Amino acid sequence: MSLPRKQKKEPADLAFWQERHGVICSRKGGWVVGEAVYSHGYSLLDELVGKASFFQVLILNVTGRLVERNVADWLENIFVCLSWPDARIWCNQIGSLGGTMRTSPVAAVCSGVLAADSPMYGAAPLLAASQFIADALLKKNNGMTVSEIVKLQQRRPGMPPNIVGYARPVATGDERIPAMKQVSKQLGYTPGEHLTLAFEIEEYLLEYFNESMNIGGYVAGFLSDQKFNPQEIYRMCSMVVNSGVHACYVESMDNPPESFFPLRCDDIDYQGPRPRQVPFP
């Protein structure tokens, strides 16, 4: 009886890696010594400095698009709107702890931003919220009603749907949306098809479940209307909490060390063994 011959393994195609061996490949740009610094074909120092805003350059670096100033101004206002100097907020507590422990501002703020990279708050929910509204618009354009779209997000009939971009854990409504609506109006924007659908979904949720849109849903709808995809939206907003973290860091840093949220020994409910003699040989 002859055994089947072992098949010869095909050699791996290493062309992609060989092209990059010892070489940094970039579509973004870089510094050509003695010539210019480039970002997506624009000379940073000659064409952008003094002409484009920081947020225009941020969007350019993330997406490759040099957008109109009003788009960048809208995004800048979102950073203002979502970065509160309140040490009770999860990510800001990290900044306060960094200040009270005398870390550098870079360490404290970066740690606070990282703490906000959560599916529950910060910029990360924008990824899911943007994907939801993009998928929902496709379904609507294919003939589905708002009711049918919402029902797809229900785990069981009659239960509130689980839709990122709607409802809040600690408050009802969202005071940041009226503020950003005013900004949108001042910048000359009217809701596009994504944001219009987002408001239609909110109307349905308010009527049947008493749940409204949160700022994440509003941002996802608006930026989707500006032709940004979910990954781009998440990436552009990834540092959105940094100003609030920075404020809390500075306040703790300017106070005596270890004075942020100190604990007394009797604050701790110790339930272990009682004090006892340590035996020595």
N, C-alpha and C positions, 0 to 999 in steps of 0.2 A: 504494500500500500504506500503510495507516494504522498508526502505532505505538500500542501500548497506552498508555492514559492513565495517568500516574503517580498511584498512589493517594495520597490526602491523609492525612497522618499524624494520628492521633487525639491530641488534647491529653492530656498526662499528668494523672493525678489527683493533685493536690497537697494534697488536703484534710488528710491526716495531717500534712504538714509545715507547712501554714499554721496549724493549731491550735497548733503548738509554736513558731511564729515569735515570738521575743522573750519566750517564756514557758518556765519549767522545769516540766515535768510529772512528777509522782512519785506512785507508789502506796505508796511506803515510808513517807513522812511528812515531817517537817521542823520547823523552828522557827517558831512563830507568836509574833512579838515581843510581849512583855507578857502572853502567855497560857501557853504550854507548848511543850515539845519533844515531838514525837510520833513513835512508831515503830509502824507497823501499827495505829494506833488507840489504843495505850497511851501514857500520859503518862510519858515517860522519868524525869522527876525525881519525880513524885508516885506512880507505880505500880510502877516498876521499881527505882530506886535504893534500896538497903537491903532489897529484897524478892527480887529475882531475882539469880542469879549472872551473872558475866561471860559464861559459856558459854551460859546461857539467852538472854541478849540477843544474842550472836553468832548463835545458831541462828535467833532471831526475825528479825534483820536479813537473814539469808540466805534464809530460807524463808517468813517470814510466820507461823510457828507458834511460840507460846510453849509450849514442851514442859515436861514434868515435870522436876523437879530431877535425878532419877536419870539421865535421858537425857543431860543436860548434864554431869553428873559423869562419866559414862562417856566422853564425848567429851574432857573435860579430861584424863582418864587416858591417852587415846590421844596427846594432845600431849606428856605426860610420857614416854610409852613410845617416841615416835618422834623425840625431839630429844636426841641424845647429845652431850655435850661432848668430842668427839674430833676433833682437827684433821686426822686422816687422811681423814675423810669429805668427799666432794667439796664439798658446799655449805659445810661448816665451814671448809674451806681458804680460801674467799673471805672469810669473817669474819676469819680469822687474818691474811690478807694486808692486809685493811683496817686492822686494828689496827697491824700493823708499819709500814704506810705513813702512819699517823696520820690516817685519814679520820674522819668523824663516825660514831657508832654507827648512826645511821639509814642512812647510805650503805652501811656494811659489812653490816648485817643484811638490808637490802632486797636487796642484791646477792646475798647468800648464799641467800635465799629464792628469788630468781629463778633461781639456778643449780640449785635443786632442782626447778624446774618442767620436768621431763624425762619422757619416756615410760618411762625405765628406773628411776627412783627418785623419792622425794619423794611429793607428793600426786597428781601427774598419773596414775600407774598406777591409782589408785582409780576413775577415770572408766571405764577399760576393764574393770577387774575387776568393778565394779558392773553394768555393762551385760552382761557375760558371765553373771553369776549370775542376773540378771533374765531374760535370754533362755533360760538353761538351765532355769529353773523353769517357764517357759512350755512348753518342749519336754517336760519331764517330765510336766506336767499334761495334755499332749496325747498321752501314751502312750509317749514315748521312754524308753529305759533309760539308766542312767549310762554304760554302755559305748558306746552309740550317740552320746550327747552328746560324750563324750571323743573318739571317732573323728572327729567333724566338725572337731576342732581339729588333726588330724594332717595334715602335708603329704604324707607317704607312709606306707603301712601299716608298722607295726613301729617307726616313729620316735616318740620322745617328743612328745607334743602341745605346742603353744605356747599356754599359757593364762596370761594375766595374773592374778596372785594365787596362783600356785603356783611352787615352786622358788625358789632364791636363787643369785646368781652367785658368792658368796664363801664360803658355808657351807651345810651341810645342816641341815634343820630350822629352827625359828624360836623362840628362847627368849622372844620377846615374847608369843607366843600363850598359853602357860601363865599368864603374869602377867595378861593381860587376861581369861582364863577365870576367874581368881580374883576379879577386879574385877566381872565379870558376875555371878558367884555372890553376892558380897557385896551387890550392888545388887538382887538378886532376879530376875535374868533366867535364862530357859532358852532354848535355841536355837529360833528360829522356822523357818519352812519354807525360807527362803533359806539360813540358816546350816546347817541340817540337811543340805540338799543339798550345800552346800560341803564338809561333812565326808564325805559319801558319795563325792563325787568324789575327795577326798583318799585315802580307803581304796583306791579303784580304782588311783589313780596310784602309791601306795606298793606295791601288790601287783605291778603290771606294769612300772613304770618307776622305782621307788625315788625318787619325788619327792613332796614333801609341800606342804601349804599354807604360804604365807608370811603375814605380818601384814596385807598388803594384801587378801588373799582373806578373811581373818577380819573385817577392818573392813567390807569391802564386803557380806559376808553379814549381819553384825549390823545395820548401819545400814539396809540394805534391808528387814530385818524391822521396823524402826521407821518404815517408810513414807516414807523419803527416796528420791528418785530419783537417778540417777547424777550429774547436774549438781550437785544440792544437796550430795551427799557430797563431791565434788571441791571445791566452793566453801567448804564448812565447814572442810575440812582444808587449805586452800591455804597457810596460814602455819604448818603443823605443825612445821617444822624450826627455827623462829626462836629458840627458847631455846638450842639447842645452838650455833647460829651466834653468838649473843650471847656465850655463855661463851667461845668461842674468840677472838672479837674482844677481849674484855676482857683475857684472858690475854696476848695479843700487845701490846695497848695498854699494859699494865703493865710490859712488858719494854722494853729499849732499842730504839730504832727500827731497823728492817730486820734484826732478829735472828731472825725466823721463817724457818726452812728456808733459811739462807743458802747460796750456792754459791761455791766457789772457781773461779778461772779454769781450773785444770786438770780441773775436773769436766766441762768442755765439750769434746766431741769435735769440734774445728774441722777441717773438711776443705776449706776454701777455699784461695785463693792464699796463698803464703807472704808474709811481710812484705817490702815493697819500697819503694824510694824513690818519692815522689810527684813527678812532673816539674812544674817551674814554667817558665813562659815566660821 
